[in-house]
Amino acid sequence: MNDERDNEKAQTEGVASGVSRRGAGFWLAAGGLVGVVALGVLPFWADARSEARTPTGEDLNGAAAAVREAFEPGDAVHVEPTWWTLPWQGLTGMGEGTETWPFPSLMISEEIDPLEALGHKRIFVVAGFARAPDLPPLVAPSGVLRRDLFQSATVNAAVWEVDGAKRLRTLMAEWETVVVERRWSPDEAKTLCAFKNGKHRCGRDGWMDVAPEPRVVERREVFWLFTHPGPKGSALEVSWKDLPTAGERGPAWLYVRFGPSLAAVGHGVGTPVVVETLIDGEVVAAVALELLAFRMERRAIRLGGEREVVTVTFRVTTEDPAWRETMLNADVLDQLPVALREWATVVVER
């Protein structure tokens, strides 16, 4: 009896003092979680709560006016911090790419796409909360020259010249004319998926057709080709013909971006999708997309060579196609800027 009372007393004292057998580990873990959350919101809180750094209407209007006066076709605008949406009200409707949604010249997304950014001649940066008007880290390696446009205590603006890349060809502008084929089994001939009513239709279920669709790939909202590998044992091939191997600045580069959609990663079923890139029938790059890896693969492939034009084919396959939504886009660039070389997951020198 005494032993039972002693045990009850010990447990009661432990709970009262917050150090029961379960409590110590539990509260340490909870405290750690609270600390992580606090650290995560601290920069936002510091910017938003500091009166000395909070942008004034006068400073914001001055920066927007400076950008509007200097903006030209081919330019783009980036705002720091990315969650600060107020400047966009003064930057829409000022020229090419700023007139209508999705505003391609206004880099609104928190996840900057360097390839899209470096397709512009110049990048304007509007920085609030007394920040410096620096280029986003993924683009910074290709920044060449900065010219300050507006300076104040709370908002600063500058324009950067960038060593970018001219798009010689872009898949999303030509997707209707590519050749789409499916091989339903290894011993069958390929079947053409004819273009009709806005899709390359393969004659079976709609999810096997090929056309641009909106999805999320590696936290980025994209509108790329929906290239599902198809039934077990089959293969999808998308062929893009007559691509130039050189531009005015030297050998051309094929820059391919692809990856699983958010839905594919969320379901986590099926088997890894294999994406191969072929140039005139020769495999030059291949990768298997891990089931639970929410990431974008980026292949920079040097074209060059003796031939003036080549055919690039993307082959997509898997053993078990369950929820294997795969999105794909590609461009041919006149050079490979430093920022895009560093962003690539694989660089193929041919």
Sequence and secondary structure as in RCSB ss.txt:
>XXXX:A:sequence
MNDERDNEKAQTEGVASGVSRRGAGFWLAAGGLVGVVALGVLPFWADARSEARTPTGEDLNGAAAAVREAFEPGD
AVHVEPTWWTLPWQGLTGMGEGTETWPFPSLMISEEIDPLEALGHKRIFVVAGFARAPDLPPLVAPSGVLRRDLF
QSATVNAAVWEVDGAKRLRTLMAEWETVVVERRWSPDEAKTLCAFKNGKHRCGRDGWMDVAPEPRVVERREVFWL
FTHPGPKGSALEVSWKDLPTAGERGPAWLYVRFGPSLAAVGHGVGTPVVVETLIDGEVVAAVALELLAFRMERRA
IRLGGEREVVTVTFRVTTEDPAWRETMLNADVLDQLPVALREWATVVVER
>XXXX:A:secstr
 HHHHHHHHHHHHHHHTT  TTHHHHHHHHHHHHHHHHHHHHHHHHHHH TTTS  HHHHHHHHHHHHHH  TTE
EEEEESTT  GGGGGTTTSSTTSSSTT TTB  SSS  HHHHTTSSEEEEEE TT      TTTGGGEEEEEEEE
  SS EEEEEEE    EEEEHHHHGGGSEEEEESSTTS  EE EEETTEEE SS GGGSB EEEEEETTEEEEEE
E    STT EEEEEEEEEESEETTEE EEEEEEEE HHHHHH  S  EEEEEEETTEEEEEEEE TT    EEEE
EE  SS SEEEEEEEEE S  TT  EEEEEEEESS  HHHHHH SEEE  
